[in-house]
């Protein structure tokens, strides 16, 4: 596979990244971020592991990036996403990696958020000749499939003109992420039907590029082993049906693994055989950041209670400096992502030349 320029990838280069992952039977971690600390930790980890990576923002993550004190919540969701994307565009090439930029779960109520980002993206593309994001997600899995696919098609038409992709979801990922989803899901809805995947391929592939989060028992967050059964064979059946019906090559669907935190390695390995190129990670990296900050605070407890030690008069500025404990959080994320790149077999496989 030919080398790509380091930086944010889109259009044909993004498809090249996906195809390399599918052919190499590895996947790229897609990490939800909320600020420059998490973005920088992701890029640092990707560079360290010589892997390409996907950086993504939920609506809540984007709003936090703009600042929780931002006067307008909706504008914060839009401007925060734009600001985060610009940050990645500025720095990614200097980390020497390829980064795909995504927005994450947007249900029916959040379609206007996605459309506002595309509005901005159109102006950005007109001025600079490339899109701000690589892909946007529409998670309309809780709606009927007719609405899901018709809205996805409508948005994809806009995105494709900007050399962007979309990600859709069929079937429901259990759990909840930034207000999208629910723990009260009928178990049968956690498993996508192959004929639904075929319909999505037939209706969307003629418009532009899309990826598909097909549910095979996935749940957001960490759950007890055995609580939900992951069934990657569902992905295999979907791929086989599309290949046979549409006379395509092997694994025609570009599949996404949601709810990856806490998944069994054997199930991850199996999913990689069936065209999964992207696995979302959020819960585990959040915990890794918090765990390392917590350890630092415990080890330097007096510095977080006293600006100057009341017994010795020692100033604690060097200990409570935010750069100290935020860096510990970053190092925690990097360590957890070392594991993710290894688990997904993407380490050492960056296409950045």
C-alpha positions as CSV (number, residue, x, y, z in Angstrom):
1,X,0.0,0.0,0.0
2,X,1.4,3.4,-1.0
3,X,2.5,5.9,1.6
4,X,0.2,8.8,2.5
5,X,1.1,12.3,3.6
6,X,1.0,12.6,7.4
7,X,-1.9,14.8,8.7
8,X,-5.7,14.6,8.5
9,X,-6.9,12.2,5.8
10,X,-10.1,12.4,3.8
11,X,-11.7,11.2,0.6
12,X,-9.6,8.7,-1.4
13,X,-6.8,8.8,1.2
14,X,-9.3,7.9,4.0
15,X,-10.6,5.0,1.9
16,X,-7.0,3.9,1.3
17,X,-6.5,3.8,5.1
18,X,-9.6,1.7,5.5
19,X,-8.6,-0.7,2.8
20,X,-5.2,-1.2,4.2
21,X,-6.7,-2.0,7.6
22,X,-9.1,-4.5,6.2
23,X,-6.6,-6.2,4.0
24,X,-4.1,-6.3,6.9
25,X,-6.7,-7.6,9.3
26,X,-6.2,-4.8,11.8
27,X,-8.3,-1.9,13.0
28,X,-7.7,1.7,14.0
29,X,-8.7,2.8,17.5
30,X,-11.2,5.6,17.4
31,X,-10.8,7.6,20.6
32,X,-13.4,10.1,21.9
33,X,-11.7,13.3,23.0
34,X,-12.8,16.3,25.1
35,X,-9.9,18.7,25.1
36,X,-6.4,19.4,23.9
37,X,-5.0,17.0,26.6
38,X,-6.9,14.0,25.3
39,X,-6.2,15.0,21.6
40,X,-2.5,15.4,22.2
41,X,-2.3,12.1,24.2
42,X,-4.0,10.3,21.3
43,X,-1.5,11.7,18.7
44,X,1.4,11.1,21.0
45,X,0.4,7.4,21.4
46,X,-0.2,7.0,17.7
47,X,3.2,8.4,16.9
48,X,4.9,6.3,19.6
49,X,3.2,3.1,18.2
50,X,3.7,4.1,14.5
51,X,0.0,3.6,13.9
52,X,-2.6,5.8,12.2
53,X,-5.6,6.7,14.4
54,X,-9.1,8.1,14.4
55,X,-10.0,11.0,16.7
56,X,-13.6,11.7,17.3
57,X,-15.9,14.0,19.2
58,X,-19.4,13.4,20.6
59,X,-21.7,16.4,20.9
60,X,-20.9,16.6,24.6
61,X,-17.1,16.3,24.0
62,X,-17.4,19.2,21.4
63,X,-19.3,21.3,23.9
64,X,-16.8,20.7,26.6
65,X,-14.0,21.7,24.2
66,X,-15.7,25.0,23.7
67,X,-16.0,25.4,27.4
68,X,-18.9,24.5,29.7
69,X,-19.3,28.2,30.5
70,X,-19.8,29.0,26.8
71,X,-23.0,31.2,26.7
72,X,-24.9,29.1,24.1
73,X,-24.9,25.3,24.4
74,X,-25.8,24.5,20.8
75,X,-23.2,27.0,19.4
76,X,-20.7,25.4,21.8
77,X,-21.3,22.0,20.3
78,X,-20.7,23.4,16.9
79,X,-17.8,25.7,17.6
80,X,-16.1,23.2,19.9
81,X,-16.0,20.6,17.2
82,X,-14.6,23.1,14.7
83,X,-12.0,24.3,17.2
84,X,-10.9,20.7,18.0
85,X,-10.7,19.8,14.3
86,X,-8.5,22.8,13.6
87,X,-6.2,21.8,16.4
88,X,-5.8,18.4,14.9
89,X,-5.2,19.8,11.4
90,X,-2.5,22.1,12.7
91,X,-0.6,19.4,14.7
92,X,-1.2,15.9,13.2
93,X,1.3,16.2,10.4
94,X,4.0,17.2,12.8
95,X,3.3,14.0,14.8
96,X,4.0,12.1,11.6
97,X,0.8,10.1,11.5
98,X,-2.4,9.9,9.5
99,X,-5.5,10.9,11.5
100,X,-9.1,10.5,10.5
101,X,-11.4,13.1,12.1
102,X,-14.9,12.0,13.0
103,X,-17.9,13.2,14.9
104,X,-19.6,10.4,17.0
105,X,-23.1,9.4,17.8
106,X,-25.7,11.9,16.6
107,X,-29.3,10.8,17.0
108,X,-32.4,12.3,15.4
109,X,-32.3,15.3,17.8
110,X,-28.7,16.0,16.8
111,X,-29.1,16.0,13.1
112,X,-29.1,19.8,13.1
113,X,-25.6,19.6,14.8
114,X,-24.2,17.5,12.0
115,X,-25.8,19.8,9.4
116,X,-24.3,22.9,11.0
117,X,-20.9,21.3,10.9
118,X,-21.5,20.5,7.2
119,X,-22.6,24.1,6.6
120,X,-19.3,25.2,8.1
121,X,-17.5,22.4,6.2
122,X,-18.8,23.7,2.9
123,X,-17.3,27.1,3.5
124,X,-14.1,25.6,4.7
125,X,-13.9,23.4,1.6
126,X,-14.6,26.3,-0.7
127,X,-11.8,28.4,0.9
128,X,-9.1,25.7,1.4
129,X,-10.0,22.9,-1.0
130,X,-10.3,20.1,1.7
131,X,-12.9,19.2,4.3
132,X,-12.6,19.9,8.0
133,X,-13.7,16.4,9.0
134,X,-13.2,13.0,7.4
135,X,-16.6,11.7,8.5
136,X,-19.7,12.5,10.4
137,X,-21.9,9.9,12.2
138,X,-25.7,9.7,12.1
139,X,-26.9,7.2,14.7
140,X,-30.6,6.8,13.8
141,X,-30.7,3.2,14.9
142,X,-33.6,3.9,17.3
143,X,-35.7,5.1,14.4
144,X,-37.3,2.9,11.7
145,X,-35.0,1.8,9.0
146,X,-36.8,3.8,6.3
147,X,-36.1,7.0,8.1
148,X,-32.6,5.9,9.1
149,X,-31.5,5.2,5.5
150,X,-33.4,8.1,3.9
151,X,-31.8,10.7,6.2
152,X,-28.4,9.0,5.9
153,X,-28.7,9.2,2.1
154,X,-29.7,12.9,2.3
155,X,-26.7,13.8,4.5
156,X,-24.3,11.6,2.5
157,X,-25.2,13.6,-0.6
158,X,-23.9,16.7,1.1
159,X,-20.9,15.1,2.6
160,X,-19.8,13.3,-0.6
161,X,-19.5,16.7,-2.4
162,X,-16.9,17.6,0.2
163,X,-15.0,14.4,-0.1
164,X,-16.3,13.3,3.3
165,X,-17.8,10.0,4.5
166,X,-20.6,9.3,6.9
167,X,-20.9,6.5,9.5
168,X,-24.3,5.0,10.2
169,X,-25.6,2.5,12.7
170,X,-28.0,-0.4,12.3
171,X,-29.2,-2.2,15.3
172,X,-28.7,-0.6,18.7
173,X,-25.6,-0.4,20.8
174,X,-26.6,-0.9,24.4
175,X,-25.5,1.5,27.2
176,X,-25.4,5.3,27.0
177,X,-22.8,7.7,25.7
178,X,-23.2,11.5,26.1
179,X,-26.9,11.3,26.4
180,X,-27.3,9.1,23.3
181,X,-28.6,5.5,24.0
182,X,-30.3,3.7,26.8
183,X,-29.7,0.7,29.1
184,X,-33.3,-0.4,28.5
185,X,-32.8,-2.2,25.1
186,X,-34.5,-5.4,24.0
187,X,-31.8,-8.0,23.6
188,X,-32.8,-8.8,20.0
189,X,-32.2,-5.2,19.0
190,X,-28.5,-5.6,19.9
191,X,-28.1,-7.8,16.8
192,X,-28.3,-6.3,13.3
193,X,-29.9,-8.4,10.6
194,X,-27.8,-9.1,7.4
195,X,-30.6,-8.0,5.1
196,X,-30.6,-4.6,6.8
197,X,-26.9,-4.3,6.0
198,X,-27.5,-5.3,2.4
199,X,-30.2,-2.6,2.1
200,X,-27.9,0.0,3.5
201,X,-25.2,-1.0,1.0
202,X,-27.5,-0.9,-2.0
203,X,-29.0,2.5,-1.1
204,X,-25.9,4.4,0.1
205,X,-22.8,3.0,-1.8
206,X,-24.1,4.5,-5.0
207,X,-24.1,8.0,-3.4
208,X,-20.8,8.1,-1.6
209,X,-18.6,6.4,1.0
210,X,-20.1,5.2,4.2
211,X,-19.1,3.0,7.1
212,X,-21.4,0.9,9.1
213,X,-21.7,0.3,12.9
214,X,-23.6,-3.0,12.8
215,X,-24.5,-4.2,16.2
216,X,-23.5,-7.7,17.3
217,X,-24.2,-7.4,21.0
218,X,-22.1,-4.3,21.6
219,X,-22.6,-2.2,24.8
220,X,-21.1,1.2,25.6
221,X,-19.1,1.3,28.8
222,X,-17.7,-1.7,30.7
223,X,-20.0,-4.5,31.6
224,X,-19.8,-7.8,33.4
225,X,-18.6,-10.7,31.3
226,X,-21.5,-12.8,30.1
227,X,-24.0,-10.0,30.5
228,X,-24.2,-9.5,26.7
229,X,-23.0,-12.0,24.2
230,X,-20.9,-10.6,21.3
231,X,-21.6,-12.5,18.1
232,X,-19.1,-11.4,15.4
233,X,-20.5,-14.1,13.1
234,X,-23.3,-11.7,12.4
235,X,-20.8,-9.5,10.7
236,X,-19.6,-12.4,8.6
237,X,-23.1,-13.2,7.4
238,X,-23.8,-9.6,6.5
239,X,-20.5,-9.4,4.5
240,X,-21.3,-12.7,2.7
241,X,-24.8,-11.6,1.8
242,X,-23.7,-8.2,0.3
243,X,-20.8,-9.9,-1.6
244,X,-23.1,-12.6,-3.1
245,X,-26.0,-10.2,-3.9
246,X,-24.0,-7.3,-5.2
247,X,-21.1,-9.3,-6.8
248,X,-18.5,-7.5,-4.8
249,X,-15.1,-8.5,-3.5
250,X,-14.4,-9.9,-0.1
251,X,-15.8,-8.0,2.9
252,X,-17.4,-5.1,1.0
253,X,-18.8,-3.4,4.1
254,X,-16.5,-1.0,6.0
255,X,-17.5,-2.0,9.5
256,X,-17.2,-0.3,12.9
257,X,-17.0,-1.9,16.3
258,X,-18.8,0.2,18.9
259,X,-18.7,-0.4,22.6
260,X,-15.2,-1.8,22.5
261,X,-14.2,-1.1,26.1
262,X,-13.9,-4.4,28.0
263,X,-14.4,-6.6,25.0
264,X,-12.8,-10.1,25.0
265,X,-9.6,-10.2,22.8
266,X,-10.9,-13.3,21.0
267,X,-14.0,-11.5,19.9
268,X,-11.9,-8.5,18.7
269,X,-9.7,-10.9,16.7
270,X,-12.7,-12.5,15.1
271,X,-14.3,-9.2,14.2
272,X,-11.1,-8.1,12.5
273,X,-11.5,-11.1,10.1
274,X,-14.9,-9.7,8.9
275,X,-14.0,-6.2,7.7
276,X,-13.9,-4.2,11.0
277,X,-11.5,-1.4,10.5
278,X,-12.4,0.9,13.4
279,X,-13.1,0.3,17.1
280,X,-14.4,3.0,19.4
281,X,-12.7,3.5,22.7
282,X,-13.9,6.0,25.3
283,X,-14.6,4.5,28.7
284,X,-11.2,2.9,29.1
285,X,-9.2,6.0,28.1
286,X,-11.4,8.1,30.4
287,X,-10.5,5.8,33.3
288,X,-6.8,5.7,32.4
289,X,-6.6,9.5,32.5
290,X,-8.5,9.7,35.8
291,X,-6.6,6.8,37.4
292,X,-3.2,8.5,36.8
293,X,-4.3,11.9,37.9
294,X,-5.7,10.3,41.1
295,X,-2.5,8.5,41.8
296,X,-0.6,11.8,41.4
297,X,-3.0,13.6,43.8
298,X,-2.6,10.8,46.4
299,X,1.1,11.0,46.2
300,X,1.1,14.8,46.5
301,X,-1.9,15.3,48.7
302,X,-0.6,18.2,50.8
303,X,0.0,20.2,47.6
304,X,-3.7,20.0,46.9
305,X,-4.7,21.2,50.3
306,X,-2.1,23.9,51.0
307,X,-0.4,26.4,48.6
308,X,2.4,26.6,51.2
309,X,3.1,23.8,53.6
310,X,1.8,25.0,57.0
311,X,4.6,23.1,58.9
312,X,7.7,23.8,56.8
313,X,6.8,26.8,54.7
314,X,7.6,25.0,51.6
315,X,5.8,26.3,48.5
316,X,4.0,23.6,46.5
317,X,3.7,25.4,43.2
318,X,5.7,22.9,41.3
319,X,3.5,20.1,42.6
320,X,0.0,21.6,42.0
321,X,0.9,23.2,38.6
322,X,-1.8,21.9,36.3
323,X,0.8,20.9,33.8
324,X,2.1,18.3,36.2
325,X,-1.1,16.4,36.9
326,X,-2.7,16.9,33.5
327,X,0.5,15.4,32.1
328,X,0.0,12.4,34.3
329,X,-3.5,12.0,32.8
330,X,-2.0,12.1,29.4
331,X,0.6,9.5,30.2
332,X,-2.2,7.3,31.5
333,X,-4.1,7.6,28.2
334,X,-0.9,6.9,26.2
335,X,-0.3,3.7,28.2
336,X,-3.8,2.5,27.7
337,X,-3.6,3.2,24.0
338,X,-0.3,1.3,23.8
339,X,-2.5,-1.7,24.7
340,X,-5.2,-0.7,22.2
341,X,-2.8,-0.5,19.3
342,X,-1.5,-3.9,20.2
343,X,-4.9,-5.4,20.6
344,X,-6.1,-4.1,17.3
345,X,-2.8,-5.1,15.6
346,X,-2.3,-1.6,14.1
347,X,1.0,-0.9,15.8
348,X,3.8,-0.3,13.3
349,X,1.4,-0.1,10.3
350,X,1.1,3.6,9.7
351,X,0.7,4.6,6.1
352,X,2.3,8.0,6.8
353,X,5.3,8.4,4.6
